C-alpha cells in the first residue's frame, strides 16, 4: 500500500481529498503571491487522527504542511514542494468553557470569530481581533503568534494561551491544555510551539485566557499633523485614561482615500483632510468615566497642537463605521493594485524617525510608489506598505519587491527593530533571516528544530533557515 493510501486510512473516510477543486483553495494564499501543489489534502477530525497521520509521515519521511484558515501572509501555509496538506478545519469543537475561571478550551480549527462569540455569550471577552477573524482559525493564530489591534492592552496571542494540546512530528501527543496561570514545572513547551508556524508540531487544541467584558467602550478618530504628534498623543492619552487604551492605530491620508474609493459604505468623517489620523479605543468598567477622560484629553491635545480635529463615536454604529475605515485598508490596497508590504516593528518612540528615513529610501528605489504605512502605533508595529505608482506598471513595480524589502529591513535593523512583528517568517523571509538574526539565535533555533523534528517533515523550508554549505 502506498504512503498516500495509508495516510487516507489514518484520516478516515471523510478525512481526505484529492479532488483538484477541493485542493485548489488550500494551495494559494489570498493575495495570490504564493501558489503551491500537493497530491493530498488531509482533514483529520480528532487529535488521534492527527497523531496517526504524523506517525506515518515521520516513519516514511513524508513532508506535511499544517494549515488552518489559510489567511497567513508570508507563505508559511503553502505546500511549495508537493507536501501533503494537513488542514485542521475539522478540529472544530468547543471542549469546555469555565466562566468562573475565565477560560475557554477549543480545538485548533475553531475560527477566531467563533471563539470571540463563545466568550461573549458567557459575558466575557477574548480580545484577539483581526480583520480575518471570520475565517482564520485559533490554531493558525497560535502557530503564527498573531497580534491584531488589541495588543496594546492585552498582548500578543502567546499572552492569551494558558495551555496547549499538540502533536509532535513523530505522532507523540503533548497534552498540556491546562488552565493554569502559573506553572513553573520546567520548560514552558507551549511557548516554544506558539509562533513556530507548524515547524515543531501541530496544535490541536488550546486553553485560552478570557477577560471581563468591558461595559464601556469609547472610540475616537483624531486628525494629527505628524507621526511625532501621534506618538506624543499616545503618551498623553494613556496618562489621561490611566492606561485604559486598548487600541491606537495610525493611518495616513492616502489609506483613507483608498478605503473611501474602493469600499462601499465608507465616507470621510471630517470636513478637512489631514496628513495623518489616529483611531483609538479605550475600554473599561461602567464607573471608569472613559468618555470624559478621552474627550478632555483630546481637547487638551487640540490646544497643544497635537490634534487638529477629532470625532468621538456617539454610538456603537458610529464606532463600527470608524473601525471599518481602519479594517478595510488591506482590502482597499488590494483593489487599488499591486503593493509591496512589510510587517515591521521598531520602538514606539522611533516610529517618526523610521518613517522619515525609510519612506524616501524606498522612493529612491521605486519612484512614484505610494506610501500606505499604517498600523499598531501603540505597540510599535507598522504595516509599512507601498502601492504601485498611480499610472505605473504593476509588474515592473513588483519586480522591485526584494530590493525594497531589503532596504526597509536594513533600516529596521538600524533602529533595533524586527522584520516580522506579527505575521511570522514563513517562506517570505526565511532566506533573509540570517541577515537580521544572530548566529547564536539561529543555531539555537536549528537545534530545537532538529530535536523535535529530526527528519524535517513539518513545514520544511519555512521559518528556520538551513545551514549554508560553503
Secondary structure as GFF3:
##gff-version 3
##sequence-region A 1 470
A	DSSP	alpha_helix	3	11	.	.	.	ID=ss1
A	DSSP	beta_strand	16	17	.	.	.	ID=ss2
A	DSSP	alpha_helix	20	24	.	.	.	ID=ss3
A	DSSP	beta_strand	41	42	.	.	.	ID=ss4
A	DSSP	alpha_helix	47	60	.	.	.	ID=ss5
A	DSSP	beta_strand	64	67	.	.	.	ID=ss6
A	DSSP	beta_strand	84	87	.	.	.	ID=ss7
A	DSSP	beta_strand	94	98	.	.	.	ID=ss8
A	DSSP	beta_strand	103	107	.	.	.	ID=ss9
A	DSSP	alpha_helix	112	121	.	.	.	ID=ss10
A	DSSP	beta_strand	124	125	.	.	.	ID=ss11
A	DSSP	alpha_helix	138	144	.	.	.	ID=ss12
A	DSSP	alpha_helix	151	154	.	.	.	ID=ss13
A	DSSP	three_ten_helix	157	159	.	.	.	ID=ss14
A	DSSP	beta_strand	161	168	.	.	.	ID=ss15
A	DSSP	beta_strand	173	176	.	.	.	ID=ss16
A	DSSP	alpha_helix	189	193	.	.	.	ID=ss17
A	DSSP	beta_strand	201	209	.	.	.	ID=ss18
A	DSSP	beta_strand	211	212	.	.	.	ID=ss19
A	DSSP	beta_strand	216	224	.	.	.	ID=ss20
A	DSSP	alpha_helix	227	241	.	.	.	ID=ss21
A	DSSP	beta_strand	245	252	.	.	.	ID=ss22
A	DSSP	alpha_helix	253	262	.	.	.	ID=ss23
A	DSSP	beta_strand	276	284	.	.	.	ID=ss24
A	DSSP	alpha_helix	290	303	.	.	.	ID=ss25
A	DSSP	beta_strand	309	312	.	.	.	ID=ss26
A	DSSP	alpha_helix	316	327	.	.	.	ID=ss27
A	DSSP	alpha_helix	329	336	.	.	.	ID=ss28
A	DSSP	beta_strand	339	340	.	.	.	ID=ss29
A	DSSP	beta_strand	343	345	.	.	.	ID=ss30
A	DSSP	three_ten_helix	348	350	.	.	.	ID=ss31
A	DSSP	alpha_helix	351	365	.	.	.	ID=ss32
A	DSSP	beta_strand	370	371	.	.	.	ID=ss33
A	DSSP	beta_strand	374	376	.	.	.	ID=ss34
A	DSSP	three_ten_helix	377	379	.	.	.	ID=ss35
A	DSSP	beta_strand	381	383	.	.	.	ID=ss36
A	DSSP	beta_strand	386	387	.	.	.	ID=ss37
A	DSSP	alpha_helix	394	398	.	.	.	ID=ss38
A	DSSP	alpha_helix	401	414	.	.	.	ID=ss39
A	DSSP	alpha_helix	433	436	.	.	.	ID=ss40
A	DSSP	alpha_helix	439	452	.	.	.	ID=ss41
###
